[in-house]
């Protein structure tokens, strides 16, 4: 996310229904880019929501929202939106008119709808509250360039009681954040696949979807389910690694057994990963096997300031990890700290400390660990 003094902003990516014919699309004039097409809205949550609100396609289920845009006359286009593979299909088109809903200038469409929004930086206790301005331009033949410009400041609570909370903007905290997203148009085959109503799912899938409720998923997204020889595999996506950690914590708190089958991989502004959800006969009572990302997050947080976490790898019955000790701390002190505080791991074995070497002389250590 870029921080700038104060700037103009932009919108996002989209997708849609119906038969789309490029030859029939018309842009209002030379200043308006022809953004007709079908797109899918992905990106940071707040930016996606702000962009969808600006084009009047806002939904609580914003991530992965399908958007269809088509010019219908000079100075107007219509927008339809929907959720992938939903039985409800695409929404009724909303008409947006130049001059009323947007203006065009230098190849960009600037929307007049101003979205009330928030932003929060890592480490900040309180968010910035403000508004976002959205613009859409065309980047290449098949890609939308979507920019969301947020301007806001932190707030101070003057007083609050049961029915009201009175706040004012905190002086000196004004900030501007600009996020630009690039969305490629969906092909006809991709769009048809995303809007196809799925056949009735097997009972095992229905049970998994019930278990993976919105409360459990948090800010992660369930993309799909598939049957494997071991059980049901859940394909998931997340915008932040912390969202994956929260999901795994929620699964453990709800006593939902799972195994990490495909580690989170960052691609196209998202993490993608797979969990095997163990239910019924597939739940053999074993402890859930968390992702390396989740284990590494815990080890990193617990090790400091005794040591710097290096890396963690999977072993036959657990995990192995390396650390760089900080003087004057010892390997034994680190192991005791991990044993006392780890929520995931119950056994620790020091496996690569040469005999007779002190922690100061041999600061790099290697631990073998077992799940609780």
C-alpha positions in Angstrom: 0.0 0.0 0.0 1.5 3.4 -1.0 1.2 6.5 1.2 1.0 9.8 -0.7 0.3 13.4 0.4 -3.2 13.6 -1.1 -4.2 12.1 -4.4 -7.0 11.0 -6.6 -8.1 7.4 -6.6 -9.5 4.5 -8.5 -11.7 1.3 -8.5 -11.4 -2.4 -9.0 -12.0 -5.6 -10.9 -15.3 -7.1 -11.9 -17.4 -9.9 -13.6 -20.9 -10.7 -15.1 -23.7 -12.6 -16.7 -25.5 -12.9 -20.0 -24.1 -13.0 -23.4 -21.4 -10.4 -23.9 -20.7 -9.1 -27.4 -17.7 -6.7 -27.8 -19.0 -5.4 -31.1 -22.1 -4.0 -29.5 -20.3 -2.0 -26.8 -20.2 1.8 -27.0 -18.3 4.3 -24.9 -19.7 7.7 -24.4 -16.8 9.7 -25.9 -13.1 9.7 -26.4 -12.4 10.5 -22.8 -14.2 7.4 -21.4 -12.3 4.1 -21.7 -14.4 1.1 -22.8 -14.4 -1.0 -19.7 -17.0 -3.4 -21.0 -16.2 -7.0 -19.9 -16.5 -9.6 -17.2 -14.2 -9.5 -14.3 -13.6 -10.9 -10.8 -13.0 -8.6 -7.8 -10.0 -9.6 -5.8 -7.7 -7.6 -3.6 -7.5 -6.2 0.0 -10.9 -6.3 1.7 -11.4 -2.6 2.2 -10.2 -1.6 -1.2 -12.5 -4.1 -2.9 -15.5 -3.1 -0.8 -14.9 0.6 -1.5 -14.6 0.0 -5.3 -17.8 -2.1 -5.4 -19.7 0.5 -3.4 -18.6 3.2 -5.9 -20.0 1.3 -8.9 -23.1 0.3 -6.9 -22.3 -3.4 -6.8 -21.5 -3.6 -3.1 -22.0 -6.9 -1.3 -21.1 -8.3 2.1 -19.5 -11.1 0.2 -17.2 -8.8 -1.8 -14.1 -11.0 -2.3 -14.3 -12.9 -5.6 -17.4 -10.9 -6.6 -18.2 -11.4 -10.3 -18.9 -8.1 -12.2 -20.2 -7.5 -15.7 -19.9 -4.1 -17.2 -21.5 -3.1 -20.5 -22.0 0.3 -22.2 -25.7 0.6 -23.2 -25.7 4.1 -24.7 -23.5 7.2 -25.1 -22.9 8.4 -21.6 -24.2 5.3 -19.7 -23.2 1.8 -18.8 -24.8 -0.9 -16.6 -23.3 -3.2 -14.0 -24.4 -6.6 -12.8 -22.8 -8.6 -10.0 -23.0 -12.0 -8.4 -21.3 -14.6 -6.4 -19.5 -17.5 -8.2 -21.6 -20.6 -8.6 -24.5 -19.2 -6.7 -28.1 -20.4 -7.3 -29.2 -16.8 -7.3 -27.3 -15.9 -10.4 -26.3 -12.4 -11.3 -28.0 -9.3 -10.0 -30.4 -7.1 -11.9 -28.3 -4.5 -13.9 -27.7 -1.1 -12.3 -27.5 1.8 -14.7 -24.8 4.5 -14.2 -24.9 7.7 -16.1 -22.1 10.1 -17.0 -22.5 13.4 -15.1 -24.7 11.9 -12.5 -22.7 8.9 -11.3 -19.3 9.4 -12.9 -17.1 11.7 -15.0 -14.5 10.8 -17.6 -11.2 12.5 -18.0 -7.9 11.5 -19.7 -8.9 7.9 -20.1 -10.2 7.4 -16.6 -13.7 7.0 -15.1 -14.0 8.7 -11.8 -17.0 7.7 -9.7 -18.9 10.3 -7.7 -20.0 7.8 -5.0 -17.7 8.4 -2.0 -17.3 5.3 0.2 -17.1 5.7 3.9 -14.2 3.4 4.9 -11.3 2.7 7.3 -7.7 1.7 7.0 -5.3 0.2 9.6 -1.5 -0.2 9.5 0.4 -3.0 11.1 1.1 -2.2 14.7 -1.6 0.5 14.9 -4.1 0.1 17.7 -6.7 2.5 16.2 -7.7 2.7 12.5 -7.9 5.7 10.2 -11.5 6.7 9.4 -12.3 8.5 6.2 -13.6 8.2 2.6 -12.4 6.6 -0.6 -12.5 7.8 -4.2 -12.5 5.3 -7.0 -11.3 5.5 -10.6 -11.2 2.9 -13.4 -8.9 2.9 -16.4 -7.9 0.4 -19.0 -4.4 -1.2 -18.8 -3.9 -3.1 -22.0 -6.6 -4.7 -24.0 -8.0 -7.0 -21.4 -7.1 -5.5 -18.0 -8.7 -2.9 -15.8 -6.5 -0.7 -13.7 -8.5 0.0 -10.5 -7.3 2.6 -8.0 -8.8 3.3 -4.6 -7.6 6.5 -2.9 -8.5 6.7 0.8 -8.0 9.8 2.9 -8.7 9.8 6.6 -7.5 10.4 10.1 -7.7 8.7 13.5 -10.4 9.6 15.9 -10.6 10.5 19.6 -13.6 9.5 21.7 -14.9 12.5 23.7 -17.4 10.4 25.6 -19.6 7.4 25.2 -22.5 5.8 26.8 -25.0 3.0 26.0 -26.7 4.7 23.1 -24.1 6.9 21.6 -20.3 7.4 21.1 -19.1 10.9 20.3 -15.8 11.1 18.4 -13.7 13.9 16.8 -10.8 13.6 14.4 -7.4 13.6 16.0 -5.3 16.5 14.8 -2.1 15.7 12.9 -3.1 12.2 11.9 -4.4 12.9 8.4 -3.1 10.2 5.9 -3.8 9.2 2.3 -3.4 5.6 1.1 -3.5 4.6 -2.5 -4.0 1.0 -3.8 -4.0 0.1 -7.5 -5.3 -3.2 -8.6 -5.1 -4.8 -12.0 -7.8 -7.2 -13.2 -7.7 -9.3 -16.3 -11.0 -9.9 -18.1 -12.6 -13.4 -17.7 -12.9 -15.5 -20.9 -16.3 -16.8 -21.9 -15.4 -20.3 -20.7 -14.1 -19.1 -17.3 -17.2 -16.9 -16.8 -19.6 -19.8 -17.7 -17.8 -22.0 -15.3 -18.0 -19.5 -12.5 -21.7 -18.8 -13.1 -22.7 -22.5 -13.5 -25.0 -23.6 -10.7 -23.4 -26.7 -9.1 -25.1 -30.0 -8.8 -26.4 -31.1 -5.4 -23.4 -31.8 -3.2 -22.8 -35.0 -1.3 -23.7 -35.0 2.4 -20.0 -34.9 3.4 -19.6 -31.6 1.5 -22.7 -30.2 3.1 -21.3 -31.1 6.6 -17.9 -29.5 5.8 -19.6 -26.3 4.7 -21.7 -26.2 7.8 -18.6 -26.7 10.0 -16.6 -24.0 8.1 -19.0 -21.2 9.1 -18.3 -17.5 8.6 -17.2 -17.4 12.2 -14.6 -20.1 11.7 -13.4 -18.9 8.3 -13.0 -15.3 9.4 -11.3 -13.3 6.6 -10.3 -16.5 4.7 -12.4 -17.8 1.8 -13.6 -21.3 1.0 -13.0 -21.7 -2.7 -14.2 -25.3 -3.2 -14.3 -28.8 -1.9 -13.1 -32.1 -3.5 -13.1 -35.7 -2.5 -9.8 -37.5 -1.9 -8.9 -41.0 -0.8 -8.3 -39.5 2.7 -11.4 -37.4 3.0 -12.6 -34.0 1.9 -10.1 -31.4 0.8 -11.0 -27.8 1.3 -9.4 -25.3 -1.1 -9.0 -21.9 0.6 -7.6 -18.4 0.0 -6.5 -15.6 2.2 -5.2 -12.1 1.7 -2.9 -12.1 4.8 -0.9 -14.7 6.6 -2.5 -13.6 9.8 -5.9 -14.6 8.4 -4.6 -18.2 8.0 -3.3 -18.2 11.5 -6.7 -17.0 12.8 -8.4 -19.8 10.8 -6.3 -22.5 12.3 -6.8 -21.1 15.8 -10.6 -21.1 15.1 -10.5 -24.7 13.9 -8.6 -25.9 16.9 -10.9 -23.9 19.3 -13.9 -25.6 17.7 -12.3 -29.1 17.9 -12.4 -29.4 14.1 -9.7 -31.9 13.1 -7.7 -30.9 10.0 -4.4 -31.6 8.2 -2.5 -29.1 6.2 -2.1 -30.8 2.8 -0.8 -27.9 0.7 1.1 -25.1 2.3 0.0 -21.5 1.7 1.5 -20.1 -1.5 1.4 -16.4 -2.4 0.2 -15.6 -5.9 -2.0 -12.9 -7.5 -2.3 -10.9 -4.2 -3.6 -14.0 -2.3 -2.5 -17.0 -0.4 -3.9 -20.3 -1.7 -3.8 -23.5 0.4 -5.6 -26.8 1.2 -6.7 -28.4 4.4 -8.0 -32.0 4.8 -11.0 -31.7 7.1 -11.4 -34.9 9.1 -15.0 -35.8 10.0 -16.8 -39.1 10.8 -14.6 -42.2 10.0 -11.9 -39.9 8.7 -11.4 -38.4 12.2 -9.1 -41.0 13.8 -8.5 -38.9 17.0 -5.1 -37.7 15.9 -4.1 -34.1 16.7 -4.6 -31.7 13.8 -1.5 -31.1 11.7 -1.1 -27.4 11.4 0.5 -25.6 8.5 4.2 -24.7 8.6 3.1 -21.1 8.4 1.1 -21.5 11.7 3.9 -23.4 13.4 6.5 -20.9 12.3 4.4 -18.0 13.5 4.2 -19.4 17.0 7.9 -20.3 17.1 8.9 -16.9 15.9 6.7 -15.1 18.5 7.8 -17.4 21.4 11.5 -17.5 20.7 12.2 -13.8 20.9 14.1 -12.3 22.7 16.0 -15.6 23.6 16.6 -16.4 19.9 15.8 -15.5 16.3 13.6 -18.1 14.5 15.1 -19.4 11.3 12.9 -21.9 9.5 10.6 -24.9 10.2 10.2 -28.0 8.1 7.9 -31.1 8.3 9.3 -34.3 9.8 7.8 -37.8 9.9 6.0 -37.3 13.2 6.4 -33.6 13.8 8.5 -30.7 12.8 12.1 -29.5 12.9 13.2 -25.9 13.3 16.4 -23.9 13.5 17.1 -20.9 15.7 19.9 -18.4 16.2 20.4 -17.8 19.9 20.9 -14.3 21.2 23.7 -13.9 23.7 23.8 -14.7 26.6 20.8 -17.1 26.4 21.2 -20.8 26.3 19.5 -23.5 24.2 18.1 -25.1 27.4 16.4 -21.8 28.3 14.8 -21.5 24.8 13.5 -25.1 25.0 12.0 -24.4 28.5 10.3 -21.3 27.2 8.8 -23.1 24.2 7.6 -26.0 26.3 5.9 -23.7 28.8 4.1 -21.5 26.2 3.5 -23.4 23.0 -0.2 -24.1 22.2 0.7 -26.5 19.4 3.9 -28.4 20.4 4.4 -30.6 23.4 7.8 -32.2 23.0 11.2 -30.6 22.1 14.5 -32.4 21.4 17.8 -30.6 20.9 19.4 -32.4 18.0 22.3 -30.4 16.7 24.4 -29.0 19.5 27.9 -30.5 19.5 29.0 -32.0 22.8 30.9 -29.5 25.1 29.8 -26.5 23.1 28.2 -23.6 25.1 25.3 -21.6 23.7 27.6 -18.6 23.1 30.2 -20.7 21.2 27.5 -22.5 19.1 24.6 -20.0 18.8 22.8 -21.9 15.9 20.6 -24.7 17.2 18.3 -27.3 15.7 15.1 -28.6 17.5 12.9 -31.6 16.8 9.3 -31.1 18.0 6.1 -33.2 18.4 2.5 -32.0 18.4 0.6 -32.0 21.6 
